[in-house]
Amino acid sequence: MNLQKICAELNGIVISTGDYIIEQRKAFSKDTVEIKALNQLVSYVDINAEKQLVEKLSLLLPEAGFITEENTSDKGSKAYNWIIDPLDGTTNFIHDLPVYSVSVALAKGEEILVGVVYELGRKELFTAWKDGGAWLNGQPIRVSGENALSKSLIATGFPYYDFQQMEAYINVLKQLLKSTHGLRRMGSAAVDMAYVACGRFEGFFEYGLHAWDIAAGILLVKEAGGQVVDFKGEDDYLFGETIISGNADIHQDLLKLIKSEF
């Protein structure tokens, strides 16, 4: 399997879907929004974007299955799977906040082989394939070289449906607010991890995530020289719903702090 070639073709597919989303935003109405569950919103744009991706990716790799946020494919999980979030940051999109993305990964089991995140506000295309490095609009990227938490900018995502660990999460925030350059909540985990990969953030952590939120970002961070673990410091992050990413030093600092609270 030529992963570099697959990634190149995937880039075109993702950009095309991104262009559709950008065009739809111009005349988008909140009246079209539906509620899937508590604080989980969806619109026709999410659904149509996912259908476009599923259709084109089925042609690109017919033997692969799909793990998707909006469940638009009946082609269930297989040895190889496309893991798709057609619009990561839907709430931002609905409110016209310019941070949302298309996120697509190809996985073999839990091993991510190809990952693409297209941030639509700045039209930044983050790409990676296994052992091929990480790239931003065709230029190589690396994680930050900062080794001091006190000089780091950290990204996170606020809990929006699972509030059982809220107290532990708030305690972590309190400590990070006092010991870093600051915290940021962009509203798209895919973008958060892409920004870790290119060194804009030193680290990122969140709980309550799904595979489609982070699959592409996992490979971007790893191929950019970073580390990814779950809240226990282990590798159950793709489907385990907790994740920490960063460079070798900062991810360890975050892990130590999170372990002390969770």
C-alpha positions as CSV (number, residue, x, y, z in Angstrom):
1,M,0.0,0.0,0.0
2,N,1.5,3.3,-1.1
3,L,0.6,5.5,1.8
4,Q,2.1,8.7,0.3
5,K,0.0,8.3,-2.8
6,I,-3.1,7.6,-0.8
7,C,-2.4,10.7,1.3
8,A,-2.0,12.8,-1.8
9,E,-5.4,11.7,-3.2
10,L,-7.0,12.1,0.2
11,N,-5.8,15.7,0.3
12,G,-7.8,16.5,-2.9
13,I,-10.9,14.9,-1.5
14,V,-10.7,16.7,1.8
15,I,-10.0,20.1,0.2
16,S,-13.1,19.5,-2.1
17,T,-15.3,18.8,0.9
18,G,-13.8,21.8,2.8
19,D,-14.7,24.1,-0.1
20,Y,-18.3,22.8,0.1
21,I,-18.4,23.7,3.8
22,I,-16.9,27.1,3.2
23,E,-19.5,27.8,0.5
24,Q,-22.4,26.6,2.7
25,R,-21.3,28.9,5.6
26,K,-22.0,32.0,3.5
27,A,-25.8,31.6,3.7
28,F,-26.0,29.2,6.7
29,S,-29.0,29.5,9.0
30,K,-29.1,28.3,12.6
31,D,-32.7,27.2,11.9
32,T,-31.3,24.1,10.1
33,V,-29.5,22.9,13.2
34,E,-30.6,19.7,15.0
35,I,-29.7,18.4,18.4
36,K,-28.4,14.8,18.6
37,A,-27.9,14.8,22.4
38,L,-26.9,17.3,25.1
39,N,-24.8,20.0,23.6
40,Q,-24.2,17.8,20.5
41,L,-25.3,19.7,17.4
42,V,-25.5,18.7,13.8
43,S,-26.6,20.4,10.5
44,Y,-27.2,19.3,7.0
45,V,-23.7,20.6,6.2
46,D,-22.1,17.9,8.5
47,I,-24.2,15.2,7.0
48,N,-23.7,16.2,3.4
49,A,-20.0,16.7,3.9
50,E,-19.7,13.2,5.4
51,K,-21.7,11.7,2.5
52,Q,-19.3,13.3,0.0
53,L,-16.3,11.9,1.9
54,V,-17.7,8.4,2.1
55,E,-18.6,8.3,-1.6
56,K,-15.1,9.4,-2.7
57,L,-13.2,7.4,-0.2
58,S,-15.1,4.3,-1.2
59,L,-13.6,4.7,-4.6
60,L,-10.2,5.4,-3.4
61,L,-9.9,2.3,-1.2
62,P,-12.9,0.0,-1.8
63,E,-11.8,-2.6,0.7
64,A,-11.9,-0.2,3.7
65,G,-14.8,0.3,6.1
66,F,-15.9,3.5,7.9
67,I,-16.0,4.8,11.4
68,T,-17.9,8.1,11.1
69,E,-19.5,10.7,13.4
70,E,-22.8,11.0,11.5
71,N,-23.3,7.3,10.6
72,T,-23.9,8.0,6.9
73,S,-22.2,4.7,5.8
74,D,-23.5,1.2,6.3
75,K,-20.1,-0.2,5.5
76,G,-19.0,-1.3,8.9
77,S,-15.6,-1.7,10.5
78,K,-13.1,-3.8,8.6
79,A,-9.4,-4.5,8.7
80,Y,-8.8,-1.0,7.2
81,N,-11.1,1.9,8.2
82,W,-11.6,5.5,7.3
83,I,-12.2,7.4,10.5
84,I,-14.1,10.6,9.6
85,D,-15.2,13.8,11.2
86,P,-16.7,15.8,8.4
87,L,-16.9,19.0,10.4
88,D,-14.9,19.1,13.6
89,G,-16.0,22.2,15.5
90,T,-19.7,22.2,14.4
91,T,-20.6,24.6,17.2
92,N,-18.0,27.1,16.0
93,F,-19.3,26.7,12.5
94,I,-22.9,27.3,13.6
95,H,-21.9,30.5,15.4
96,D,-19.6,31.6,12.6
97,L,-16.5,31.3,14.7
98,P,-13.6,30.7,12.3
99,V,-12.0,27.5,13.8
100,Y,-13.4,24.3,12.3
101,S,-12.0,21.5,10.2
102,V,-12.4,18.4,8.2
103,S,-10.5,15.4,9.8
104,V,-9.9,12.1,8.0
105,A,-7.7,9.2,8.9
106,L,-7.0,5.7,7.5
107,A,-6.4,3.1,10.2
108,K,-5.4,-0.5,10.3
109,G,-6.9,-1.7,13.5
110,E,-5.8,1.0,16.0
111,E,-2.7,1.9,13.9
112,I,-3.2,5.2,12.1
113,L,-1.6,5.1,8.6
114,V,-2.7,8.3,7.0
115,G,-4.1,11.5,8.6
116,V,-5.3,14.8,7.2
117,V,-6.8,17.8,9.0
118,Y,-8.0,20.8,6.9
119,E,-8.5,23.9,9.0
120,L,-11.0,25.9,6.9
121,G,-10.6,29.4,8.5
122,R,-7.0,29.8,7.3
123,K,-7.1,27.0,4.6
124,E,-4.3,25.1,6.3
125,L,-3.9,21.5,5.2
126,F,-2.1,19.3,7.8
127,T,-1.1,15.9,6.4
128,A,0.9,12.9,7.5
129,W,1.4,9.3,6.5
130,K,3.2,6.6,8.5
131,D,7.0,7.1,8.5
132,G,6.6,10.0,6.0
133,G,6.7,13.0,8.4
134,A,4.1,15.7,9.1
135,W,3.4,18.6,6.7
136,L,1.5,21.9,6.6
137,N,0.6,23.1,3.1
138,G,3.5,21.0,1.8
139,Q,6.1,22.2,4.3
140,P,7.5,19.9,7.0
141,I,6.5,20.6,10.6
142,R,7.8,19.6,14.0
143,V,6.5,19.8,17.5
144,S,7.8,22.6,19.8
145,G,11.2,22.3,21.3
146,E,10.2,24.0,24.5
147,N,11.0,21.9,27.6
148,A,9.5,24.1,30.4
149,L,5.9,24.0,31.2
150,S,6.2,27.6,32.5
151,K,6.9,28.7,28.9
152,S,4.3,26.6,27.3
153,L,0.9,27.3,25.7
154,I,-1.5,24.4,26.4
155,A,-4.7,23.5,24.5
156,T,-7.7,21.7,26.0
157,G,-11.4,21.1,25.3
158,F,-14.1,21.7,27.8
159,P,-16.4,18.8,28.8
160,Y,-19.7,19.3,27.0
161,Y,-21.7,16.1,27.9
162,D,-19.7,14.1,30.4
163,F,-19.5,16.1,33.6
164,Q,-18.7,13.3,36.0
165,Q,-15.0,14.2,36.1
166,M,-15.6,18.0,36.1
167,E,-14.0,18.6,39.5
168,A,-10.7,16.8,38.6
169,Y,-10.7,18.7,35.3
170,I,-11.2,22.1,36.9
171,N,-8.3,21.3,39.4
172,V,-6.0,20.6,36.5
173,L,-7.0,23.9,34.9
174,K,-6.3,25.8,38.1
175,Q,-2.8,24.4,38.3
176,L,-2.1,25.0,34.6
177,L,-3.4,28.6,34.7
178,K,-0.7,29.3,37.4
179,S,2.1,27.4,35.7
180,T,2.0,28.1,31.9
181,H,1.8,30.9,29.4
182,G,-1.9,30.2,29.2
183,L,-4.7,27.9,28.2
184,R,-6.6,27.9,24.9
185,R,-9.9,26.2,23.9
186,M,-10.3,26.3,20.1
187,G,-13.4,24.1,19.9
188,S,-11.9,21.5,17.5
189,A,-9.7,18.7,18.9
190,A,-8.4,18.0,15.4
191,V,-7.1,21.6,15.1
192,D,-5.7,21.4,18.6
193,M,-3.6,18.4,17.7
194,A,-2.6,19.8,14.4
195,Y,-1.4,22.9,16.2
196,V,0.6,20.7,18.6
197,A,2.2,19.0,15.6
198,C,3.4,22.4,14.1
199,G,4.6,23.8,17.5
200,R,1.9,26.4,18.1
201,F,0.8,24.6,21.2
202,E,3.3,22.7,23.4
203,G,0.6,20.3,24.6
204,F,-3.1,19.3,24.5
205,F,-5.3,17.2,26.7
206,E,-9.0,16.4,26.8
207,Y,-11.5,13.7,28.0
208,G,-14.7,12.6,26.5
209,L,-13.5,12.4,22.9
210,H,-14.3,10.0,20.1
211,A,-12.0,8.4,17.5
212,W,-13.1,10.7,14.7
213,D,-12.1,13.7,16.8
214,I,-8.5,12.7,17.2
215,A,-7.5,9.9,14.7
216,A,-5.8,12.2,12.1
217,G,-4.3,14.4,14.8
218,I,-2.7,11.4,16.5
219,L,-0.6,10.6,13.4
220,L,0.2,14.3,12.8
221,V,1.7,14.7,16.3
222,K,3.6,11.4,16.2
223,E,5.1,12.1,12.7
224,A,6.0,15.6,13.9
225,G,8.1,14.1,16.7
226,G,5.6,14.3,19.5
227,Q,4.1,11.9,22.0
228,V,0.5,10.7,22.5
229,V,-0.8,8.8,25.6
230,D,-4.1,8.4,27.5
231,F,-4.7,9.8,31.0
232,K,-3.0,6.7,32.5
233,G,0.1,7.2,30.3
234,E,-0.8,4.2,28.2
235,D,-1.9,3.8,24.6
236,D,-5.6,3.5,24.9
237,Y,-6.3,6.9,23.4
238,L,-8.0,6.2,20.0
239,F,-11.1,4.6,21.5
240,G,-10.4,5.2,25.2
241,E,-11.8,8.8,25.3
242,T,-8.8,10.4,27.1
243,I,-5.8,11.9,25.4
244,I,-2.6,13.9,26.1
245,S,-0.3,15.0,23.4
246,G,2.8,17.2,23.2
247,N,6.6,17.0,22.9
248,A,8.6,14.6,25.0
249,D,8.9,16.9,28.0
250,I,5.6,18.7,28.1
251,H,3.4,15.6,27.6
252,Q,5.2,14.1,30.6
253,D,4.5,17.2,32.7
254,L,0.8,17.1,31.7
255,L,0.6,13.4,32.4
256,K,2.1,13.9,35.9
257,L,-0.4,16.6,36.7
258,I,-3.4,14.8,35.3
259,K,-2.6,11.6,37.1
260,S,-2.5,13.5,40.4
261,E,-6.2,14.6,39.9
262,F,-8.0,11.9,37.8
